[in-house]
């Protein structure tokens, strides 16, 4: 049974309370680096991305540099990441699109971001919220697992349904803190196997709600 809106909000707020200082774990210095890092993070860990990006960003510090590079050259810098050949192709095409369509700047709207090669809804939401401070809620594997494990959504919910549910439960200013805290909570406590959530009774205490 899916929790009521009040109970769902309590669970998420308790997760935020467990990790009140959660910050993005990807390393970046500007909007372009953030976009690239988030694109690379698909189906791999942020730690692995952070190992690859210093040399990548040094070689290709701008969309102009990356668009001028060959796919094989880009791939060399990210070869330890999952799907690196496809990611290299997307990075080169995305960089060219930034030049052709956005004067070399990373756009701020979801529609414009999703028009870029290799950029889906989750990546767009991260760039909007983390980069530009625009309220958005990104759903990754941790967020989806937590929301299903704690009955915030149905077990059959799609990532978009998870996103809409959390956005309905929380006010916009809590979307980014919730996303960041859920990532840490998913890594440390709500594991895919043998989750340790029952060690935190406050997540299940619904008295007076």
C-alpha positions as CSV (number, residue, x, y, z in Angstrom):
1,X,0.0,0.0,0.0
2,X,1.3,3.4,-0.9
3,X,1.8,5.9,1.9
4,X,-0.4,8.9,2.3
5,X,1.1,12.2,1.2
6,X,1.8,13.2,4.9
7,X,3.5,9.9,5.7
8,X,5.5,9.9,2.5
9,X,6.7,13.4,3.2
10,X,7.8,12.4,6.7
11,X,9.9,9.5,5.4
12,X,11.6,11.7,2.9
13,X,12.2,14.5,5.5
14,X,13.7,11.9,7.9
15,X,16.1,10.8,5.1
16,X,17.1,14.4,4.6
17,X,17.6,14.7,8.3
18,X,20.0,11.7,8.2
19,X,22.1,13.4,5.5
20,X,21.5,17.2,6.0
21,X,24.7,18.2,4.3
22,X,24.6,15.9,1.3
23,X,26.2,17.5,-1.7
24,X,26.7,16.4,-5.3
25,X,29.5,13.9,-5.4
26,X,30.5,14.6,-9.1
27,X,33.4,17.1,-9.5
28,X,32.9,20.0,-11.8
29,X,33.8,23.7,-12.2
30,X,31.3,25.0,-14.7
31,X,28.0,24.2,-16.4
32,X,29.8,22.3,-19.3
33,X,31.7,20.1,-16.9
34,X,28.6,19.4,-14.9
35,X,26.7,18.4,-18.0
36,X,29.5,16.1,-19.2
37,X,30.0,14.5,-15.8
38,X,26.3,13.7,-15.4
39,X,26.2,12.3,-18.9
40,X,29.2,10.0,-18.0
41,X,27.6,8.9,-14.7
42,X,25.0,6.7,-16.4
43,X,25.5,3.1,-15.5
44,X,28.7,3.8,-13.5
45,X,29.7,5.3,-10.2
46,X,30.4,8.9,-9.5
47,X,33.7,7.9,-8.1
48,X,34.7,6.3,-11.4
49,X,33.6,9.4,-13.3
50,X,35.6,11.7,-10.9
51,X,38.7,9.6,-11.7
52,X,38.2,10.1,-15.5
53,X,37.1,13.7,-15.8
54,X,40.3,15.6,-14.7
55,X,42.3,14.5,-17.7
56,X,39.2,14.7,-19.9
57,X,38.5,18.3,-18.9
58,X,42.1,19.3,-19.2
59,X,42.1,17.9,-22.8
60,X,38.7,19.3,-23.7
61,X,37.9,22.3,-21.5
62,X,35.2,23.7,-23.7
63,X,32.5,22.6,-26.2
64,X,34.7,23.9,-29.0
65,X,37.6,21.6,-27.9
66,X,35.4,18.5,-27.5
67,X,33.5,19.1,-30.8
68,X,36.8,19.3,-32.6
69,X,38.1,16.0,-31.1
70,X,37.6,12.6,-32.6
71,X,35.3,10.1,-30.9
72,X,38.2,7.6,-30.5
73,X,40.3,10.3,-28.8
74,X,37.5,11.2,-26.4
75,X,37.0,7.5,-25.7
76,X,40.5,7.1,-24.5
77,X,39.9,9.3,-21.5
78,X,36.7,7.5,-20.5
79,X,37.6,3.9,-21.4
80,X,37.2,2.7,-17.8
81,X,33.6,3.8,-17.7
82,X,30.6,1.7,-18.8
83,X,29.4,2.2,-22.4
84,X,32.3,4.5,-23.0
85,X,32.2,4.3,-26.8
86,X,28.6,5.4,-26.9
87,X,29.3,8.1,-24.4
88,X,32.2,9.4,-26.5
89,X,29.9,9.6,-29.5
90,X,27.3,11.5,-27.5
91,X,29.8,13.9,-26.0
92,X,31.2,14.9,-29.3
93,X,27.7,15.4,-30.8
94,X,26.4,17.2,-27.7
95,X,29.4,19.6,-27.8
96,X,28.7,20.4,-31.5
97,X,25.0,21.0,-30.7
98,X,26.0,23.4,-27.9
99,X,28.0,25.3,-30.5
100,X,25.4,25.2,-33.2
101,X,22.2,25.8,-31.2
102,X,23.2,27.5,-28.0
103,X,26.3,29.7,-28.8
104,X,28.5,27.3,-26.8
105,X,26.5,27.7,-23.6
106,X,24.7,25.0,-21.7
107,X,20.9,25.7,-21.9
108,X,18.7,25.9,-18.8
109,X,15.3,24.5,-19.8
110,X,14.4,20.9,-19.8
111,X,13.3,20.9,-23.4
112,X,16.5,22.5,-24.6
113,X,18.7,20.2,-22.5
114,X,16.8,17.1,-23.7
115,X,17.4,18.2,-27.3
116,X,21.1,17.4,-26.7
117,X,22.5,14.1,-27.7
118,X,22.9,11.7,-24.7
119,X,20.8,13.9,-22.4
120,X,17.6,12.4,-20.9
121,X,15.2,13.6,-18.3
122,X,17.4,12.6,-15.3
123,X,20.4,14.4,-16.7
124,X,18.4,17.5,-17.5
125,X,16.9,17.6,-14.0
126,X,20.3,17.3,-12.4
127,X,21.8,20.1,-14.5
128,X,18.8,22.3,-13.9
129,X,18.7,21.8,-10.1
130,X,22.4,21.4,-9.3
131,X,23.8,23.8,-11.9
132,X,21.2,26.5,-12.3
133,X,19.2,26.3,-9.1
134,X,16.0,25.6,-11.0
135,X,13.6,23.4,-9.0
136,X,13.6,19.9,-10.5
137,X,13.8,16.3,-9.1
138,X,16.1,13.8,-10.7
139,X,15.3,10.1,-10.3
140,X,18.3,7.7,-10.4
141,X,18.5,4.0,-9.3
142,X,18.9,5.0,-5.6
143,X,15.9,7.3,-5.6
144,X,13.7,4.8,-7.4
145,X,14.7,1.9,-5.1
146,X,14.2,3.9,-2.0
147,X,10.8,5.2,-3.0
148,X,9.6,1.7,-3.8
149,X,11.1,0.1,-0.7
150,X,9.4,2.6,1.5
151,X,6.1,2.6,-0.3
152,X,6.3,6.2,-1.4
153,X,5.2,4.8,-4.8
154,X,3.9,1.6,-6.1
155,X,6.4,-1.2,-6.8
156,X,5.5,-0.9,-10.5
157,X,6.1,2.9,-10.7
158,X,8.1,4.3,-13.6
159,X,10.9,6.8,-13.0
160,X,8.6,9.5,-14.2
161,X,5.9,8.4,-11.8
162,X,8.4,8.5,-9.0
163,X,9.5,12.0,-10.0
164,X,5.9,13.3,-10.0
165,X,5.1,11.7,-6.7
166,X,8.0,13.2,-4.9
167,X,7.3,16.6,-6.4
168,X,3.7,16.3,-5.2
169,X,4.8,15.3,-1.7
170,X,7.5,17.9,-1.2
171,X,7.6,21.7,-1.8
172,X,10.0,22.7,-4.6
173,X,12.7,24.0,-2.3
174,X,13.0,20.4,-0.8
175,X,13.4,18.6,-4.1
176,X,17.2,19.0,-4.4
177,X,18.0,18.2,-0.8
178,X,15.8,15.1,-1.1
179,X,17.6,14.0,-4.2
180,X,21.0,14.4,-2.7
181,X,20.1,12.8,0.6
182,X,18.4,9.9,-1.1
183,X,21.6,9.2,-3.0
184,X,23.6,9.0,0.2
185,X,20.9,7.0,1.9
186,X,20.8,4.5,-0.9
187,X,24.6,4.0,-0.8
188,X,24.9,3.7,2.9
189,X,21.6,2.2,4.2
190,X,18.9,1.3,1.7
191,X,21.1,-1.1,-0.3
192,X,19.7,-3.2,-3.2
193,X,20.4,-6.3,-1.2
194,X,20.0,-6.5,2.6
195,X,18.8,-2.9,3.2
196,X,19.4,-1.7,6.8
197,X,16.5,0.7,6.9
198,X,14.9,-1.1,9.9
199,X,17.8,0.2,12.0
200,X,16.1,3.6,11.7
201,X,12.7,3.4,13.4
202,X,12.0,7.1,12.7
203,X,11.4,6.1,9.1
204,X,8.4,4.0,10.2
205,X,7.0,6.0,13.1
206,X,3.7,7.4,11.9
207,X,2.1,8.3,15.1
208,X,-0.1,11.4,15.0
209,X,-0.1,11.3,11.2
